[in-house]
Amino acid sequence: MSKMTLEERIEMSLRRSAAKVFLRKEFDRFGGYDQVGRALRSVINKGLLIKAGYGVYVKAKQSTLTGKSIPVVPLIEIGLEVLTKLGVKPDLGASAKEYRDGKTTQMPMSTVLNVGGSRVSRRIGFGSKSIRYEQ
């Protein structure tokens, strides 16, 4: 019986996990930094993950329109989960809250998260879409 490669172990872990967003440090248990990095690049090339920022990975699926890999969750959820894992208490931006509460009918055009007094400069996004921060 052959042993599983590091890439196969990471793929199996992704299939079993209920989480949709991962930080790089969550893969440290599989091996050394460089070895895990090579395996993650391979998994990204297969279309199972998307890199959404420095040390941020998101489960992916194939787009029915373009055939390219897209995240399985919306960008706002990615941002909320990543910042929570990093110890920041994020919330929706002011315009998104007003829309959610029915105070306005204008949908927010960009993804904005309120990070309170925290200083966050991390770029979270994919493609041309990214999250902006407000305090």
Residue pairs with C-beta under 8 A, 6 or more apart in sequence:
4 12
5 39
6 30
6 31
6 35
6 36
6 39
7 39
7 42
7 43
9 30
10 27
10 30
10 36
10 39
10 40
10 43
11 43
11 46
11 48
13 30
14 43
14 48
14 49
14 59
19 81
20 58
20 59
20 71
20 72
20 73
20 77
20 78
20 81
21 52
21 56
21 57
21 58
21 59
21 73
21 77
21 78
21 81
21 82
21 85
22 49
22 56
22 57
22 58
23 55
23 56
23 57
23 82
23 85
23 86
24 36
24 40
24 55
24 56
24 57
25 55
27 36
27 40
28 36
30 36
30 39
31 39
40 49
40 57
43 49
44 50
44 51
44 57
47 60
47 62
47 69
48 59
48 60
49 57
49 58
49 59
49 60
50 57
50 58
50 59
50 60
50 69
50 70
50 71
50 126
51 57
51 126
52 58
52 71
52 78
52 82
52 124
52 125
52 126
53 82
53 122
53 123
53 124
53 125
54 122
54 123
56 78
56 82
56 124
58 71
58 72
58 73
58 78
58 126
59 71
59 72
59 73
60 69
60 70
60 71
60 72
61 69
61 70
61 71
61 72
62 68
62 69
62 70
63 69
63 70
70 126
71 78
71 126
73 81
75 111
75 124
75 125
75 126
75 129
75 130
75 131
76 92
76 96
76 111
76 113
76 131
78 124
78 131
79 90
79 111
79 113
79 124
79 131
80 90
80 113
82 122
82 124
83 89
83 90
83 113
83 115
83 120
83 124
84 90
86 122
88 115
88 116
88 118
88 120
89 115
89 116
89 118
90 113
90 114
90 115
90 116
91 97
91 113
91 114
91 116
92 100
92 112
92 113
92 114
93 108
93 111
93 112
93 113
93 114
93 132
93 134
94 112
94 114
94 134
95 104
95 106
95 108
95 112
96 108
96 112
98 104
99 105
99 106
99 107
99 108
110 132
111 129
111 130
111 131
111 132
112 131
112 132
112 133
112 134
113 131
113 132
113 133
113 134
114 133
114 134
114 135
115 133
115 134
115 135
116 135
117 135
118 135
120 133
123 130
123 131
124 130
124 131
125 131
